[in-house]
């Protein structure tokens, strides 16, 4: 089992997503349960290490 660190996104939209990708991060949304969807940002390098 592993843990991926996520941070709540402060900005949303196409421009904000492009800035995240330029910073080697990517946008994601966490869905589940009865909670509202949560927009987060993930580190590309860390996520890629766990996906391989």
CHARMM internal coordinates of N, CA and C (Angstrom, degrees):
IC EDIT
DIST 1 N 1 CA 1.4380
DIST 1 CA 1 C 1.5281
ANGL 1 N 1 CA 1 C 108.07
DIST 1 C 2 N 1.3300
ANGL 1 CA 1 C 2 N 116.14
DIHE 1 N 1 CA 1 C 2 N 151.48
DIST 2 N 2 CA 1.4563
ANGL 1 C 2 N 2 CA 120.65
DIHE 1 CA 1 C 2 N 2 CA -179.54
DIST 2 CA 2 C 1.5248
ANGL 2 N 2 CA 2 C 109.84
DIHE 1 C 2 N 2 CA 2 C -142.86
DIST 2 C 3 N 1.3113
ANGL 2 CA 2 C 3 N 115.16
DIHE 2 N 2 CA 2 C 3 N 165.10
DIST 3 N 3 CA 1.4603
ANGL 2 C 3 N 3 CA 122.18
DIHE 2 CA 2 C 3 N 3 CA 179.31
DIST 3 CA 3 C 1.5185
ANGL 3 N 3 CA 3 C 108.61
DIHE 2 C 3 N 3 CA 3 C -122.22
DIST 3 C 4 N 1.3125
ANGL 3 CA 3 C 4 N 116.10
DIHE 3 N 3 CA 3 C 4 N 135.46
DIST 4 N 4 CA 1.4604
ANGL 3 C 4 N 4 CA 121.36
DIHE 3 CA 3 C 4 N 4 CA 174.70
DIST 4 CA 4 C 1.5184
ANGL 4 N 4 CA 4 C 107.46
DIHE 3 C 4 N 4 CA 4 C -112.78
DIST 4 C 5 N 1.3182
ANGL 4 CA 4 C 5 N 116.33
DIHE 4 N 4 CA 4 C 5 N 125.78
DIST 5 N 5 CA 1.4585
ANGL 4 C 5 N 5 CA 120.78
DIHE 4 CA 4 C 5 N 5 CA 179.08
DIST 5 CA 5 C 1.5248
ANGL 5 N 5 CA 5 C 109.84
DIHE 4 C 5 N 5 CA 5 C -75.68
DIST 5 C 6 N 1.3182
ANGL 5 CA 5 C 6 N 116.20
DIHE 5 N 5 CA 5 C 6 N 133.98
DIST 6 N 6 CA 1.4601
ANGL 5 C 6 N 6 CA 122.27
DIHE 5 CA 5 C 6 N 6 CA 177.76
DIST 6 CA 6 C 1.5194
ANGL 6 N 6 CA 6 C 108.70
DIHE 5 C 6 N 6 CA 6 C -130.38
DIST 6 C 7 N 1.3229
ANGL 6 CA 6 C 7 N 115.26
DIHE 6 N 6 CA 6 C 7 N 146.58
DIST 7 N 7 CA 1.4560
ANGL 6 C 7 N 7 CA 120.83
DIHE 6 CA 6 C 7 N 7 CA 176.07
DIST 7 CA 7 C 1.5210
ANGL 7 N 7 CA 7 C 108.35
DIHE 6 C 7 N 7 CA 7 C -119.02
DIST 7 C 8 N 1.3184
ANGL 7 CA 7 C 8 N 116.79
DIHE 7 N 7 CA 7 C 8 N 143.48
DIST 8 N 8 CA 1.4595
ANGL 7 C 8 N 8 CA 120.92
DIHE 7 CA 7 C 8 N 8 CA 177.29
DIST 8 CA 8 C 1.5236
ANGL 8 N 8 CA 8 C 108.06
DIHE 7 C 8 N 8 CA 8 C -66.37
DIST 8 C 9 N 1.3298
ANGL 8 CA 8 C 9 N 116.13
DIHE 8 N 8 CA 8 C 9 N 134.16
DIST 9 N 9 CA 1.4688
ANGL 8 C 9 N 9 CA 120.72
DIHE 8 CA 8 C 9 N 9 CA -179.91
DIST 9 CA 9 C 1.5170
ANGL 9 N 9 CA 9 C 110.51
DIHE 8 C 9 N 9 CA 9 C -75.07
DIST 9 C 10 N 1.3228
ANGL 9 CA 9 C 10 N 115.08
DIHE 9 N 9 CA 9 C 10 N 135.08
DIST 10 N 10 CA 1.4535
ANGL 9 C 10 N 10 CA 120.80
DIHE 9 CA 9 C 10 N 10 CA 178.27
DIST 10 CA 10 C 1.5224
ANGL 10 N 10 CA 10 C 110.99
DIHE 9 C 10 N 10 CA 10 C -89.15
DIST 10 C 11 N 1.3372
ANGL 10 CA 10 C 11 N 116.92
DIHE 10 N 10 CA 10 C 11 N -30.08
DIST 11 N 11 CA 1.4592
ANGL 10 C 11 N 11 CA 122.98
DIHE 10 CA 10 C 11 N 11 CA -179.28
DIST 11 CA 11 C 1.5181
ANGL 11 N 11 CA 11 C 109.12
DIHE 10 C 11 N 11 CA 11 C -123.73
DIST 11 C 12 N 1.3266
ANGL 11 CA 11 C 12 N 115.96
DIHE 11 N 11 CA 11 C 12 N 151.03
DIST 12 N 12 CA 1.4546
ANGL 11 C 12 N 12 CA 120.64
DIHE 11 CA 11 C 12 N 12 CA 175.82
DIST 12 CA 12 C 1.5168
ANGL 12 N 12 CA 12 C 108.64
DIHE 11 C 12 N 12 CA 12 C -133.19
DIST 12 C 13 N 1.3117
ANGL 12 CA 12 C 13 N 116.23
DIHE 12 N 12 CA 12 C 13 N 164.71
DIST 13 N 13 CA 1.4548
ANGL 12 C 13 N 13 CA 121.58
DIHE 12 CA 12 C 13 N 13 CA -179.63
DIST 13 CA 13 C 1.5196
ANGL 13 N 13 CA 13 C 110.95
DIHE 12 C 13 N 13 CA 13 C 115.99
DIST 13 C 14 N 1.3385
ANGL 13 CA 13 C 14 N 114.56
DIHE 13 N 13 CA 13 C 14 N 174.06
DIST 14 N 14 CA 1.4591
ANGL 13 C 14 N 14 CA 120.21
DIHE 13 CA 13 C 14 N 14 CA -175.69
DIST 14 CA 14 C 1.5304
ANGL 14 N 14 CA 14 C 112.13
DIHE 13 C 14 N 14 CA 14 C -63.89
DIST 14 C 15 N 1.3229
ANGL 14 CA 14 C 15 N 117.86
DIHE 14 N 14 CA 14 C 15 N -44.93
DIST 15 N 15 CA 1.4618
ANGL 14 C 15 N 15 CA 121.08
DIHE 14 CA 14 C 15 N 15 CA -179.33
DIST 15 CA 15 C 1.5149
ANGL 15 N 15 CA 15 C 111.95
DIHE 14 C 15 N 15 CA 15 C -63.00
DIST 15 C 16 N 1.3298
ANGL 15 CA 15 C 16 N 116.27
DIHE 15 N 15 CA 15 C 16 N -43.22
DIST 16 N 16 CA 1.4672
ANGL 15 C 16 N 16 CA 120.76
DIHE 15 CA 15 C 16 N 16 CA 179.39
DIST 16 CA 16 C 1.5242
ANGL 16 N 16 CA 16 C 110.29
DIHE 15 C 16 N 16 CA 16 C -64.22
DIST 16 C 17 N 1.3284
ANGL 16 CA 16 C 17 N 117.28
DIHE 16 N 16 CA 16 C 17 N -39.72
DIST 17 N 17 CA 1.4694
ANGL 16 C 17 N 17 CA 120.85
DIHE 16 CA 16 C 17 N 17 CA 178.75
DIST 17 CA 17 C 1.5224
ANGL 17 N 17 CA 17 C 110.98
DIHE 16 C 17 N 17 CA 17 C -64.91
DIST 17 C 18 N 1.3145
ANGL 17 CA 17 C 18 N 117.06
DIHE 17 N 17 CA 17 C 18 N -39.43
DIST 18 N 18 CA 1.4667
ANGL 17 C 18 N 18 CA 120.28
DIHE 17 CA 17 C 18 N 18 CA 178.74
DIST 18 CA 18 C 1.5247
ANGL 18 N 18 CA 18 C 111.18
DIHE 17 C 18 N 18 CA 18 C -66.05
DIST 18 C 19 N 1.3315
ANGL 18 CA 18 C 19 N 116.74
DIHE 18 N 18 CA 18 C 19 N -38.90
DIST 19 N 19 CA 1.4654
ANGL 18 C 19 N 19 CA 119.53
DIHE 18 CA 18 C 19 N 19 CA 177.55
DIST 19 CA 19 C 1.5300
ANGL 19 N 19 CA 19 C 110.76
DIHE 18 C 19 N 19 CA 19 C -64.69
DIST 19 C 20 N 1.3351
ANGL 19 CA 19 C 20 N 116.93
DIHE 19 N 19 CA 19 C 20 N -38.02
DIST 20 N 20 CA 1.4681
ANGL 19 C 20 N 20 CA 120.10
DIHE 19 CA 19 C 20 N 20 CA 176.95
DIST 20 CA 20 C 1.5227
ANGL 20 N 20 CA 20 C 110.38
DIHE 19 C 20 N 20 CA 20 C -61.50
DIST 20 C 21 N 1.3280
ANGL 20 CA 20 C 21 N 116.10
DIHE 20 N 20 CA 20 C 21 N -47.11
DIST 21 N 21 CA 1.4646
ANGL 20 C 21 N 21 CA 119.84
DIHE 20 CA 20 C 21 N 21 CA -178.58
DIST 21 CA 21 C 1.5259
ANGL 21 N 21 CA 21 C 111.19
DIHE 20 C 21 N 21 CA 21 C -63.04
DIST 21 C 22 N 1.3228
ANGL 21 CA 21 C 22 N 117.21
DIHE 21 N 21 CA 21 C 22 N -36.08
DIST 22 N 22 CA 1.4669
ANGL 21 C 22 N 22 CA 120.76
DIHE 21 CA 21 C 22 N 22 CA 177.25
DIST 22 CA 22 C 1.5283
ANGL 22 N 22 CA 22 C 110.85
DIHE 21 C 22 N 22 CA 22 C -65.74
DIST 22 C 23 N 1.3388
ANGL 22 CA 22 C 23 N 116.71
DIHE 22 N 22 CA 22 C 23 N -26.30
DIST 23 N 23 CA 1.4687
ANGL 22 C 23 N 23 CA 122.27
DIHE 22 CA 22 C 23 N 23 CA 178.79
DIST 23 CA 23 C 1.5275
ANGL 23 N 23 CA 23 C 111.61
DIHE 22 C 23 N 23 CA 23 C -92.62
DIST 23 C 24 N 1.3576
ANGL 23 CA 23 C 24 N 117.40
DIHE 23 N 23 CA 23 C 24 N 15.18
DIST 24 N 24 CA 1.4636
ANGL 23 C 24 N 24 CA 123.61
DIHE 23 CA 23 C 24 N 24 CA 179.02
DIST 24 CA 24 C 1.5299
ANGL 24 N 24 CA 24 C 112.15
DIHE 23 C 24 N 24 CA 24 C 64.30
DIST 24 C 25 N 1.3285
ANGL 24 CA 24 C 25 N 115.56
DIHE 24 N 24 CA 24 C 25 N 35.57
DIST 25 N 25 CA 1.4621
ANGL 24 C 25 N 25 CA 121.89
DIHE 24 CA 24 C 25 N 25 CA 174.37
DIST 25 CA 25 C 1.5207
ANGL 25 N 25 CA 25 C 107.32
DIHE 24 C 25 N 25 CA 25 C -127.89
DIST 25 C 26 N 1.3220
ANGL 25 CA 25 C 26 N 117.16
DIHE 25 N 25 CA 25 C 26 N 170.27
DIST 26 N 26 CA 1.4571
ANGL 25 C 26 N 26 CA 119.06
DIHE 25 CA 25 C 26 N 26 CA 175.65
DIST 26 CA 26 C 1.5220
ANGL 26 N 26 CA 26 C 110.02
DIHE 25 C 26 N 26 CA 26 C -144.81
DIST 26 C 27 N 1.3350
ANGL 26 CA 26 C 27 N 115.96
DIHE 26 N 26 CA 26 C 27 N 152.41
DIST 27 N 27 CA 1.4557
ANGL 26 C 27 N 27 CA 120.44
DIHE 26 CA 26 C 27 N 27 CA -178.73
DIST 27 CA 27 C 1.5243
ANGL 27 N 27 CA 27 C 111.22
DIHE 26 C 27 N 27 CA 27 C -81.04
DIST 27 C 28 N 1.3167
ANGL 27 CA 27 C 28 N 115.45
DIHE 27 N 27 CA 27 C 28 N 150.74
DIST 28 N 28 CA 1.4656
ANGL 27 C 28 N 28 CA 121.51
DIHE 27 CA 27 C 28 N 28 CA 176.95
DIST 28 CA 28 C 1.5227
ANGL 28 N 28 CA 28 C 108.48
DIHE 27 C 28 N 28 CA 28 C -151.85
DIST 28 C 29 N 1.3209
ANGL 28 CA 28 C 29 N 115.62
DIHE 28 N 28 CA 28 C 29 N 163.68
DIST 29 N 29 CA 1.4603
ANGL 28 C 29 N 29 CA 121.29
DIHE 28 CA 28 C 29 N 29 CA 176.44
DIST 29 CA 29 C 1.5174
ANGL 29 N 29 CA 29 C 107.88
DIHE 28 C 29 N 29 CA 29 C -128.98
DIST 29 C 30 N 1.3238
ANGL 29 CA 29 C 30 N 116.24
DIHE 29 N 29 CA 29 C 30 N 132.65
DIST 30 N 30 CA 1.4609
ANGL 29 C 30 N 30 CA 121.74
DIHE 29 CA 29 C 30 N 30 CA 178.30
DIST 30 CA 30 C 1.5226
ANGL 30 N 30 CA 30 C 107.62
DIHE 29 C 30 N 30 CA 30 C -100.44
DIST 30 C 31 N 1.3353
ANGL 30 CA 30 C 31 N 115.70
DIHE 30 N 30 CA 30 C 31 N 122.60
DIST 31 N 31 CA 1.4560
ANGL 30 C 31 N 31 CA 122.73
DIHE 30 CA 30 C 31 N 31 CA 177.54
DIST 31 CA 31 C 1.5202
ANGL 31 N 31 CA 31 C 108.43
DIHE 30 C 31 N 31 CA 31 C -112.66
DIST 31 C 32 N 1.3093
ANGL 31 CA 31 C 32 N 116.63
DIHE 31 N 31 CA 31 C 32 N 153.17
DIST 32 N 32 CA 1.4483
ANGL 31 C 32 N 32 CA 117.78
DIHE 31 CA 31 C 32 N 32 CA 172.24
DIST 32 CA 32 C 1.5049
ANGL 32 N 32 CA 32 C 113.52
DIHE 31 C 32 N 32 CA 32 C 154.10
DIST 32 C 33 N 1.3011
ANGL 32 CA 32 C 33 N 114.14
DIHE 32 N 32 CA 32 C 33 N 149.84
DIST 33 N 33 CA 1.4518
ANGL 32 C 33 N 33 CA 120.40
DIHE 32 CA 32 C 33 N 33 CA 176.61
DIST 33 CA 33 C 1.5141
ANGL 33 N 33 CA 33 C 112.30
DIHE 32 C 33 N 33 CA 33 C 60.73
DIST 33 C 34 N 1.2955
ANGL 33 CA 33 C 34 N 115.01
DIHE 33 N 33 CA 33 C 34 N -148.27
DIST 34 N 34 CA 1.4586
ANGL 33 C 34 N 34 CA 120.85
DIHE 33 CA 33 C 34 N 34 CA -178.56
DIST 34 CA 34 C 1.5229
ANGL 34 N 34 CA 34 C 111.78
DIHE 33 C 34 N 34 CA 34 C -99.60
DIST 34 C 35 N 1.3276
ANGL 34 CA 34 C 35 N 116.50
DIHE 34 N 34 CA 34 C 35 N 4.18
DIST 35 N 35 CA 1.4601
ANGL 34 C 35 N 35 CA 121.42
DIHE 34 CA 34 C 35 N 35 CA 179.42
DIST 35 CA 35 C 1.5298
ANGL 35 N 35 CA 35 C 110.57
DIHE 34 C 35 N 35 CA 35 C -79.68
DIST 35 C 36 N 1.3120
ANGL 35 CA 35 C 36 N 115.77
DIHE 35 N 35 CA 35 C 36 N 155.40
DIST 36 N 36 CA 1.4607
ANGL 35 C 36 N 36 CA 120.84
DIHE 35 CA 35 C 36 N 36 CA 175.96
DIST 36 CA 36 C 1.5299
ANGL 36 N 36 CA 36 C 109.12
DIHE 35 C 36 N 36 CA 36 C -70.12
DIST 36 C 37 N 1.3347
ANGL 36 CA 36 C 37 N 117.72
DIHE 36 N 36 CA 36 C 37 N 151.38
DIST 37 N 37 CA 1.4656
ANGL 36 C 37 N 37 CA 119.94
DIHE 36 CA 36 C 37 N 37 CA 176.50
DIST 37 CA 37 C 1.5263
ANGL 37 N 37 CA 37 C 110.56
DIHE 36 C 37 N 37 CA 37 C -57.54
DIST 37 C 38 N 1.3347
ANGL 37 CA 37 C 38 N 116.33
DIHE 37 N 37 CA 37 C 38 N 145.77
DIST 38 N 38 CA 1.4548
ANGL 37 C 38 N 38 CA 121.89
DIHE 37 CA 37 C 38 N 38 CA -176.29
DIST 38 CA 38 C 1.5280
ANGL 38 N 38 CA 38 C 109.41
DIHE 37 C 38 N 38 CA 38 C -121.67
DIST 38 C 39 N 1.3342
ANGL 38 CA 38 C 39 N 117.14
DIHE 38 N 38 CA 38 C 39 N 119.78
DIST 39 N 39 CA 1.4673
ANGL 38 C 39 N 39 CA 122.05
DIHE 38 CA 38 C 39 N 39 CA 178.50
DIST 39 CA 39 C 1.5244
ANGL 39 N 39 CA 39 C 108.53
DIHE 38 C 39 N 39 CA 39 C -81.90
DIST 39 C 40 N 1.3334
ANGL 39 CA 39 C 40 N 115.97
DIHE 39 N 39 CA 39 C 40 N 125.23
DIST 40 N 40 CA 1.4647
ANGL 39 C 40 N 40 CA 121.63
DIHE 39 CA 39 C 40 N 40 CA -178.18
DIST 40 CA 40 C 1.5250
ANGL 40 N 40 CA 40 C 109.91
DIHE 39 C 40 N 40 CA 40 C -131.89
DIST 40 C 41 N 1.3287
ANGL 40 CA 40 C 41 N 115.30
DIHE 40 N 40 CA 40 C 41 N 168.08
DIST 41 N 41 CA 1.4600
ANGL 40 C 41 N 41 CA 121.44
DIHE 40 CA 40 C 41 N 41 CA 172.26
DIST 41 CA 41 C 1.5198
ANGL 41 N 41 CA 41 C 108.48
DIHE 40 C 41 N 41 CA 41 C -121.83
DIST 41 C 42 N 1.3301
ANGL 41 CA 41 C 42 N 115.60
DIHE 41 N 41 CA 41 C 42 N 141.15
DIST 42 N 42 CA 1.4578
ANGL 41 C 42 N 42 CA 121.96
DIHE 41 CA 41 C 42 N 42 CA -177.87
DIST 42 CA 42 C 1.5223
ANGL 42 N 42 CA 42 C 109.72
DIHE 41 C 42 N 42 CA 42 C -122.47
DIST 42 C 43 N 1.3156
ANGL 42 CA 42 C 43 N 116.49
DIHE 42 N 42 CA 42 C 43 N 150.41
DIST 43 N 43 CA 1.4551
ANGL 42 C 43 N 43 CA 122.50
DIHE 42 CA 42 C 43 N 43 CA 176.64
DIST 43 CA 43 C 1.5239
ANGL 43 N 43 CA 43 C 108.81
DIHE 42 C 43 N 43 CA 43 C -80.00
DIST 43 C 44 N 1.3180
ANGL 43 CA 43 C 44 N 116.70
DIHE 43 N 43 CA 43 C 44 N 123.89
DIST 44 N 44 CA 1.4637
ANGL 43 C 44 N 44 CA 121.29
DIHE 43 CA 43 C 44 N 44 CA -176.68
DIST 44 CA 44 C 1.5244
ANGL 44 N 44 CA 44 C 111.77
DIHE 43 C 44 N 44 CA 44 C -61.60
DIST 44 C 45 N 1.3206
ANGL 44 CA 44 C 45 N 117.25
DIHE 44 N 44 CA 44 C 45 N -45.44
DIST 45 N 45 CA 1.4731
ANGL 44 C 45 N 45 CA 121.40
DIHE 44 CA 44 C 45 N 45 CA -177.21
DIST 45 CA 45 C 1.5218
ANGL 45 N 45 CA 45 C 110.88
DIHE 44 C 45 N 45 CA 45 C -61.66
DIST 45 C 46 N 1.3201
ANGL 45 CA 45 C 46 N 116.98
DIHE 45 N 45 CA 45 C 46 N -47.13
DIST 46 N 46 CA 1.4656
ANGL 45 C 46 N 46 CA 120.80
DIHE 45 CA 45 C 46 N 46 CA -178.64
DIST 46 CA 46 C 1.5304
ANGL 46 N 46 CA 46 C 110.62
DIHE 45 C 46 N 46 CA 46 C -64.28
DIST 46 C 47 N 1.3116
ANGL 46 CA 46 C 47 N 117.51
DIHE 46 N 46 CA 46 C 47 N -42.29
DIST 47 N 47 CA 1.4639
ANGL 46 C 47 N 47 CA 121.18
DIHE 46 CA 46 C 47 N 47 CA -179.99
DIST 47 CA 47 C 1.5220
ANGL 47 N 47 CA 47 C 110.83
DIHE 46 C 47 N 47 CA 47 C -65.38
DIST 47 C 48 N 1.3196
ANGL 47 CA 47 C 48 N 116.48
DIHE 47 N 47 CA 47 C 48 N -40.34
DIST 48 N 48 CA 1.4600
ANGL 47 C 48 N 48 CA 121.01
DIHE 47 CA 47 C 48 N 48 CA -179.00
DIST 48 CA 48 C 1.5285
ANGL 48 N 48 CA 48 C 111.30
DIHE 47 C 48 N 48 CA 48 C -65.74
DIST 48 C 49 N 1.3273
ANGL 48 CA 48 C 49 N 117.65
DIHE 48 N 48 CA 48 C 49 N -36.48
DIST 49 N 49 CA 1.4651
ANGL 48 C 49 N 49 CA 121.20
DIHE 48 CA 48 C 49 N 49 CA 178.57
DIST 49 CA 49 C 1.5238
ANGL 49 N 49 CA 49 C 110.96
DIHE 48 C 49 N 49 CA 49 C -61.51
DIST 49 C 50 N 1.3160
ANGL 49 CA 49 C 50 N 117.28
DIHE 49 N 49 CA 49 C 50 N -39.59
DIST 50 N 50 CA 1.4596
ANGL 49 C 50 N 50 CA 120.97
DIHE 49 CA 49 C 50 N 50 CA -177.72
DIST 50 CA 50 C 1.5258
ANGL 50 N 50 CA 50 C 112.25
DIHE 49 C 50 N 50 CA 50 C -80.12
DIST 50 C 51 N 1.3154
ANGL 50 CA 50 C 51 N 117.27
DIHE 50 N 50 CA 50 C 51 N -24.96
DIST 51 N 51 CA 1.4604
ANGL 50 C 51 N 51 CA 120.59
DIHE 50 CA 50 C 51 N 51 CA -178.81
DIST 51 CA 51 C 1.5252
ANGL 51 N 51 CA 51 C 111.61
DIHE 50 C 51 N 51 CA 51 C -79.50
DIST 51 C 52 N 1.3042
ANGL 51 CA 51 C 52 N 118.11
DIHE 51 N 51 CA 51 C 52 N -22.39
DIST 52 N 52 CA 1.4749
ANGL 51 C 52 N 52 CA 121.59
DIHE 51 CA 51 C 52 N 52 CA -177.07
DIST 52 CA 52 C 1.5041
ANGL 52 N 52 CA 52 C 111.76
DIHE 51 C 52 N 52 CA 52 C -79.42
END
COOR INIT
IC SEED 1 N 1 CA 1 C
IC BUILD
